[in-house]
Amino acid sequence: MENMEEIEAKFLEAVKKEFAKSGGANGIDHNVYDPILKMTPDEKQEFFKQLIREKKIVQINHLNGISFTLPK
């Protein structure tokens, strides 16, 4: 398994690509990040909490789910 720094770098790269396309309005959803992370739901939740605490990403709560984007 890849180390956490490599996984974080790949995830943030995907977030940056989506941010560039949408200006941060949409973020990325699980269809994009699940193949990158390959973690259990509990591990993903802790991973996201850590990135949010470090202010590397923000969570967007949509009516039909959640997504993540870069802070504006």
N, CA, C and O atoms as a Tinker XYZ file with bonds, in Angstrom:
   288  protein
     1  N      0.840000   -1.188000    0.000000    73     2
     2  CA     0.000000    0.000000    0.000000    64     1     3
     3  C      0.879000    1.243000    0.000000    63     2     4     5
     4  O      1.956000    1.261000    0.597000    81     3
     5  N      0.417000    2.244000   -0.656000    73     3     6
     6  CA     1.153000    3.501000   -0.719000    64     5     7
     7  C      1.144000    4.171000    0.644000    63     6     8     9
     8  O      0.263000    3.924000    1.468000    81     7
     9  N      2.142000    5.027000    0.872000    73     7    10
    10  CA     2.131000    5.725000    2.151000    64     9    11
    11  C      1.127000    6.877000    2.101000    63    10    12    13
    12  O      0.668000    7.272000    1.030000    81    11
    13  N      0.803000    7.396000    3.253000    73    11    14
    14  CA    -0.254000    8.404000    3.367000    64    13    15
    15  C      0.095000    9.699000    2.632000    63    14    16    17
    16  O     -0.799000   10.372000    2.119000    81    15
    17  N      1.372000   10.057000    2.572000    73    15    18
    18  CA     1.763000   11.281000    1.872000    64    17    19
    19  C      1.464000   11.179000    0.373000    63    18    20    21
    20  O      1.000000   12.140000   -0.241000    81    19
    21  N      1.733000   10.006000   -0.206000    73    19    22
    22  CA     1.458000    9.804000   -1.632000    64    21    23
    23  C     -0.040000    9.810000   -1.907000    63    22    24    25
    24  O     -0.497000   10.387000   -2.895000    81    23
    25  N     -0.797000    9.167000   -1.032000    73    23    26
    26  CA    -2.252000    9.146000   -1.189000    64    25    27
    27  C     -2.809000   10.554000   -1.062000    63    26    28    29
    28  O     -3.656000   10.967000   -1.854000    81    27
    29  N     -2.329000   11.296000   -0.061000    73    27    30
    30  CA    -2.781000   12.673000    0.124000    64    29    31
    31  C     -2.440000   13.533000   -1.088000    63    30    32    33
    32  O     -3.256000   14.348000   -1.517000    81    31
    33  N     -1.249000   13.361000   -1.639000    73    31    34
    34  CA    -0.838000   14.138000   -2.813000    64    33    35
    35  C     -1.736000   13.835000   -4.010000    63    34    36    37
    36  O     -2.145000   14.756000   -4.717000    81    35
    37  N     -2.049000   12.566000   -4.250000    73    35    38
    38  CA    -2.927000   12.186000   -5.363000    64    37    39
    39  C     -4.336000   12.748000   -5.150000    63    38    40    41
    40  O     -4.956000   13.250000   -6.087000    81    39
    41  N     -4.832000   12.662000   -3.923000    73    39    42
    42  CA    -6.164000   13.181000   -3.618000    64    41    43
    43  C     -6.215000   14.690000   -3.834000    63    42    44    45
    44  O     -7.144000   15.195000   -4.464000    81    43
    45  N     -5.228000   15.409000   -3.317000    73    43    46
    46  CA    -5.212000   16.868000   -3.462000    64    45    47
    47  C     -5.051000   17.282000   -4.925000    63    46    48    49
    48  O     -5.585000   18.311000   -5.338000    81    47
    49  N     -4.330000   16.500000   -5.700000    73    47    50
    50  CA    -4.202000   16.783000   -7.138000    64    49    51
    51  C     -5.560000   16.665000   -7.833000    63    50    52    53
    52  O     -5.903000   17.491000   -8.680000    81    51
    53  N     -6.327000   15.638000   -7.472000    73    51    54
    54  CA    -7.664000   15.477000   -8.046000    64    53    55
    55  C     -8.574000   16.631000   -7.631000    63    54    56    57
    56  O     -9.370000   17.119000   -8.433000    81    55
    57  N     -8.453000   17.062000   -6.379000    73    55    58
    58  CA    -9.256000   18.194000   -5.898000    64    57    59
    59  C     -8.872000   19.466000   -6.651000    63    58    60    61
    60  O     -9.739000   20.249000   -7.037000    81    59
    61  N     -7.578000   19.669000   -6.856000    73    59    62
    62  CA    -7.107000   20.873000   -7.570000    64    61    63
    63  C     -7.602000   20.894000   -9.010000    63    62    64    65
    64  O     -7.978000   21.951000   -9.516000    81    63
    65  N     -7.608000   19.734000   -9.682000    73    63    66
    66  CA    -8.109000   19.667000  -11.060000    64    65    67
    67  C     -9.581000   20.052000  -11.120000    63    66    68    69
    68  O     -9.991000   20.824000  -11.986000    81    67
    69  N    -10.373000   19.513000  -10.201000    73    67    70
    70  CA   -11.808000   19.843000  -10.185000    64    69    71
    71  C    -12.031000   21.302000   -9.805000    63    70    72    73
    72  O    -12.936000   21.949000  -10.333000    81    71
    73  N    -11.218000   21.821000   -8.900000    73    71    74
    74  CA   -11.319000   23.224000   -8.494000    64    73    75
    75  C    -11.050000   24.135000   -9.690000    63    74    76    77
    76  O    -11.728000   25.147000   -9.871000    81    75
    77  N    -10.064000   23.776000  -10.500000    73    75    78
    78  CA    -9.734000   24.572000  -11.686000    64    77    79
    79  C    -10.891000   24.573000  -12.683000    63    78    80    81
    80  O    -11.143000   25.586000  -13.336000    81    79
    81  N    -11.602000   23.436000  -12.806000    73    79    82
    82  CA   -12.717000   23.352000  -13.750000    64    81    83
    83  C    -13.945000   24.119000  -13.265000    63    82    84    85
    84  O    -14.610000   24.790000  -14.054000    81    83
    85  N    -14.249000   24.020000  -11.965000    73    83    86
    86  CA   -15.511000   24.575000  -11.466000    64    85    87
    87  C    -15.348000   25.818000  -10.598000    63    86    88    89
    88  O    -16.343000   26.406000  -10.174000    81    87
    89  N    -14.125000   26.222000  -10.331000    73    87    90
    90  CA   -13.927000   27.367000   -9.449000    64    89    91
    91  C    -14.255000   27.059000   -8.003000    63    90    92    93
    92  O    -14.447000   27.977000   -7.206000    81    91
    93  N    -14.322000   25.795000   -7.653000    73    91    94
    94  CA   -14.608000   25.388000   -6.283000    64    93    95
    95  C    -16.083000   25.225000   -5.988000    63    94    96    97
    96  O    -16.454000   24.913000   -4.856000    81    95
    97  N    -16.927000   25.429000   -6.973000    73    95    98
    98  CA   -18.372000   25.363000   -6.734000    64    97    99
    99  C    -18.868000   23.929000   -6.537000    63    98   100   101
   100  O    -19.814000   23.709000   -5.781000    81    99
   101  N    -18.254000   22.961000   -7.198000    73    99   102
   102  CA   -18.770000   21.596000   -7.157000    64   101   103
   103  C    -17.971000   20.655000   -6.275000    63   102   104   105
   104  O    -18.567000   19.839000   -5.572000    81   103
   105  N    -16.670000   20.731000   -6.281000    73   103   106
   106  CA   -15.850000   19.792000   -5.528000    64   105   107
   107  C    -15.837000   18.421000   -6.180000    63   106   108   109
   108  O    -16.385000   18.236000   -7.267000    81   107
   109  N    -15.205000   17.455000   -5.509000    73   107   110
   110  CA   -15.190000   16.082000   -6.021000    64   109   111
   111  C    -16.012000   15.210000   -5.093000    63   110   112   113
   112  O    -16.089000   15.458000   -3.890000    81   111
   113  N    -16.623000   14.190000   -5.664000    73   111   114
   114  CA   -17.437000   13.286000   -4.865000    64   113   115
   115  C    -16.776000   11.916000   -4.807000    63   114   116   117
   116  O    -15.668000   11.726000   -5.310000    81   115
   117  N    -17.463000   10.971000   -4.192000    73   115   118
   118  CA   -16.873000    9.651000   -3.962000    64   117   119
   119  C    -16.524000    8.904000   -5.237000    63   118   120   121
   120  O    -15.647000    8.040000   -5.210000    81   119
   121  N    -17.170000    9.200000   -6.341000    73   119   122
   122  CA   -16.835000    8.516000   -7.601000    64   121   123
   123  C    -15.419000    8.833000   -8.058000    63   122   124   125
   124  O    -14.796000    8.037000   -8.761000    81   123
   125  N    -14.916000    9.981000   -7.665000    73   123   126
   126  CA   -13.568000   10.382000   -8.048000    64   125   127
   127  C    -12.554000    9.925000   -7.004000    63   126   128   129
   128  O    -11.505000    9.387000   -7.360000    81   127
   129  N    -12.851000   10.130000   -5.721000    73   127   130
   130  CA   -11.823000    9.847000   -4.718000    64   129   131
   131  C    -11.771000    8.404000   -4.226000    63   130   132   133
   132  O    -10.738000    8.000000   -3.693000    81   131
   133  N    -12.822000    7.610000   -4.374000    73   131   134
   134  CA   -12.770000    6.216000   -3.922000    64   133   135
   135  C    -11.657000    5.412000   -4.591000    63   134   136   137
   136  O    -10.930000    4.702000   -3.896000    81   135
   137  N    -11.492000    5.497000   -5.936000    73   135   138
   138  CA   -10.395000    4.743000   -6.556000    64   137   139
   139  C     -9.005000    5.225000   -6.115000    63   138   140   141
   140  O     -8.046000    4.454000   -6.144000    81   139
   141  N     -8.897000    6.477000   -5.715000    73   139   142
   142  CA    -7.607000    7.012000   -5.269000    64   141   143
   143  C     -7.287000    6.537000   -3.856000    63   142   144   145
   144  O     -6.171000    6.100000   -3.579000    81   143
   145  N     -8.272000    6.626000   -2.966000    73   143   146
   146  CA    -8.025000    6.359000   -1.547000    64   145   147
   147  C     -7.954000    4.876000   -1.211000    63   146   148   149
   148  O     -7.062000    4.454000   -0.476000    81   147
   149  N     -8.875000    4.083000   -1.736000    73   147   150
   150  CA    -8.896000    2.635000   -1.457000    64   149   151
   151  C     -8.808000    2.354000    0.044000    63   150   152   153
   152  O     -7.976000    1.563000    0.488000    81   151
   153  N     -9.681000    3.016000    0.824000    73   151   154
   154  CA    -9.697000    2.871000    2.274000    64   153   155
   155  C    -11.079000    2.407000    2.720000    63   154   156   157
   156  O    -12.049000    2.462000    1.964000    81   155
   157  N    -11.142000    1.950000    3.965000    73   155   158
   158  CA   -12.431000    1.639000    4.558000    64   157   159
   159  C    -13.158000    2.957000    4.836000    63   158   160   161
   160  O    -12.523000    4.010000    4.895000    81   159
   161  N    -14.471000    2.909000    5.005000    73   159   162
   162  CA   -15.203000    4.154000    5.310000    64   161   163
   163  C    -14.685000    4.879000    6.551000    63   162   164   165
   164  O    -14.619000    6.108000    6.560000    81   163
   165  N    -14.320000    4.143000    7.592000    73   163   166
   166  CA   -13.798000    4.781000    8.803000    64   165   167
   167  C    -12.456000    5.462000    8.545000    63   166   168   169
   168  O    -12.205000    6.558000    9.044000    81   167
   169  N    -11.596000    4.808000    7.762000    73   167   170
   170  CA   -10.298000    5.403000    7.428000    64   169   171
   171  C    -10.477000    6.659000    6.583000    63   170   172   173
   172  O     -9.781000    7.654000    6.785000    81   171
   173  N    -11.418000    6.608000    5.631000    73   171   174
   174  CA   -11.690000    7.791000    4.798000    64   173   175
   175  C    -12.189000    8.946000    5.642000    63   174   176   177
   176  O    -11.756000   10.085000    5.461000    81   175
   177  N    -13.094000    8.660000    6.560000    73   175   178
   178  CA   -13.643000    9.706000    7.410000    64   177   179
   179  C    -12.532000   10.372000    8.230000    63   178   180   181
   180  O    -12.503000   11.597000    8.346000    81   179
   181  N    -11.637000    9.591000    8.788000    73   179   182
   182  CA   -10.524000   10.149000    9.563000    64   181   183
   183  C     -9.570000   10.938000    8.664000    63   182   184   185
   184  O     -9.065000   11.988000    9.062000    81   183
   185  N     -9.327000   10.437000    7.463000    73   183   186
   186  CA    -8.481000   11.121000    6.486000    64   185   187
   187  C     -9.056000   12.493000    6.150000    63   186   188   189
   188  O     -8.332000   13.489000    6.142000    81   187
   189  N    -10.363000   12.545000    5.872000    73   187   190
   190  CA   -11.008000   13.817000    5.549000    64   189   191
   191  C    -10.994000   14.769000    6.736000    63   190   192   193
   192  O    -10.744000   15.962000    6.565000    81   191
   193  N    -11.259000   14.263000    7.933000    73   191   194
   194  CA   -11.237000   15.104000    9.134000    64   193   195
   195  C     -9.865000   15.740000    9.317000    63   194   196   197
   196  O     -9.763000   16.917000    9.664000    81   195
   197  N     -8.807000   14.960000    9.083000    73   195   198
   198  CA    -7.451000   15.471000    9.225000    64   197   199
   199  C     -7.185000   16.593000    8.220000    63   198   200   201
   200  O     -6.649000   17.638000    8.590000    81   199
   201  N     -7.553000   16.386000    6.953000    73   199   202
   202  CA    -7.326000   17.413000    5.934000    64   201   203
   203  C     -8.154000   18.669000    6.204000    63   202   204   205
   204  O     -7.699000   19.780000    5.933000    81   203
   205  N     -9.353000   18.501000    6.732000    73   203   206
   206  CA   -10.190000   19.656000    7.068000    64   205   207
   207  C     -9.567000   20.414000    8.246000    63   206   208   209
   208  O     -9.523000   21.644000    8.232000    81   207
   209  N     -9.090000   19.698000    9.255000    73   207   210
   210  CA    -8.419000   20.344000   10.401000    64   209   211
   211  C     -7.197000   21.131000    9.952000    63   210   212   213
   212  O     -6.928000   22.219000   10.462000    81   211
   213  N     -6.459000   20.578000    8.997000    73   211   214
   214  CA    -5.253000   21.240000    8.486000    64   213   215
   215  C     -5.590000   22.336000    7.470000    63   214   216   217
   216  O     -4.699000   23.005000    6.948000    81   215
   217  N     -6.894000   22.511000    7.197000    73   215   218
   218  CA    -7.391000   23.527000    6.267000    64   217   219
   219  C     -6.855000   23.340000    4.841000    63   218   220   221
   220  O     -6.624000   24.311000    4.120000    81   219
   221  N     -6.663000   22.077000    4.451000    73   219   222
   222  CA    -6.250000   21.762000    3.085000    64   221   223
   223  C     -7.459000   21.583000    2.171000    63   222   224   225
   224  O     -7.366000   21.812000    0.965000    81   223
   225  N     -8.595000   21.174000    2.743000    73   223   226
   226  CA    -9.831000   21.013000    1.992000    64   225   227
   227  C    -10.995000   21.536000    2.826000    63   226   228   229
   228  O    -10.867000   21.743000    4.033000    81   227
   229  N    -12.127000   21.744000    2.169000    73   227   230
   230  CA   -13.380000   22.049000    2.861000    64   229   231
   231  C    -14.444000   21.088000    2.348000    63   230   232   233
   232  O    -14.369000   20.593000    1.223000    81   231
   233  N    -15.425000   20.838000    3.189000    73   231   234
   234  CA   -16.514000   19.936000    2.841000    64   233   235
   235  C    -17.701000   20.751000    2.362000    63   234   236   237
   236  O    -18.048000   21.767000    2.964000    81   235
   237  N    -18.322000   20.306000    1.278000    73   235   238
   238  CA   -19.541000   20.924000    0.757000    64   237   239
   239  C    -20.684000   19.942000    0.983000    63   238   240   241
   240  O    -20.617000   18.793000    0.548000    81   239
   241  N    -21.728000   20.395000    1.661000    73   239   242
   242  CA   -22.894000   19.544000    1.909000    64   241   243
   243  C    -23.969000   19.867000    0.884000    63   242   244   245
   244  O    -24.617000   20.912000    0.951000    81   243
   245  N    -24.151000   18.955000   -0.069000    73   243   246
   246  CA   -25.175000   19.096000   -1.101000    64   245   247
   247  C    -26.454000   18.414000   -0.621000    63   246   248   249
   248  O    -26.448000   17.709000    0.388000    81   247
   249  N    -27.529000   18.624000   -1.336000    73   247   250
   250  CA   -28.774000   17.946000   -0.995000    64   249   251
   251  C    -28.669000   16.433000   -1.170000    63   250   252   253
   252  O    -29.322000   15.678000   -0.449000    81   251
   253  N    -27.857000   15.992000   -2.117000    73   251   254
   254  CA   -27.763000   14.563000   -2.401000    64   253   255
   255  C    -26.422000   13.949000   -1.996000    63   254   256   257
   256  O    -26.070000   12.884000   -2.503000    81   255
   257  N    -25.673000   14.578000   -1.110000    73   255   258
   258  CA   -24.421000   14.009000   -0.652000    64   257   259
   259  C    -23.425000   15.080000   -0.259000    63   258   260   261
   260  O    -23.775000   16.247000   -0.081000    81   259
   261  N    -22.182000   14.663000   -0.129000    73   259   262
   262  CA   -21.119000   15.602000    0.215000    64   261   263
   263  C    -20.015000   15.528000   -0.829000    63   262   264   265
   264  O    -19.867000   14.526000   -1.528000    81   263
   265  N    -19.255000   16.591000   -0.920000    73   263   266
   266  CA   -18.079000   16.609000   -1.779000    64   265   267
   267  C    -17.031000   17.470000   -1.102000    63   266   268   269
   268  O    -17.307000   18.115000   -0.090000    81   267
   269  N    -15.840000   17.480000   -1.652000    73   267   270
   270  CA   -14.726000   18.215000   -1.068000    64   269   271
   271  C    -14.090000   19.111000   -2.116000    63   270   272   273
   272  O    -14.025000   18.759000   -3.294000    81   271
   273  N    -13.624000   20.269000   -1.678000    73   271   274
   274  CA   -12.951000   21.208000   -2.565000    64   273   275
   275  C    -11.867000   21.930000   -1.776000    63   274   276   277
   276  O    -11.704000   21.708000   -0.576000    81   275
   277  N    -11.139000   22.787000   -2.456000    73   275   278
   278  CA   -10.108000   23.589000   -1.797000    64   277   279
   279  C    -10.746000   24.785000   -1.107000    63   278   280   281
   280  O    -11.794000   25.260000   -1.544000    81   279
   281  N    -10.134000   25.279000   -0.036000    73   279   282
   282  CA   -10.648000   26.509000    0.575000    64   281   283
   283  C    -10.487000   27.669000   -0.401000    63   282   284   285
   284  O     -9.521000   27.712000   -1.162000    81   283
   285  N    -11.419000   28.600000   -0.382000    73   283   286
   286  CA   -11.339000   29.752000   -1.279000    64   285   287
   287  C    -10.537000   30.850000   -0.645000    63   286   288
   288  O    -10.355000   31.908000   -1.247000    81   287
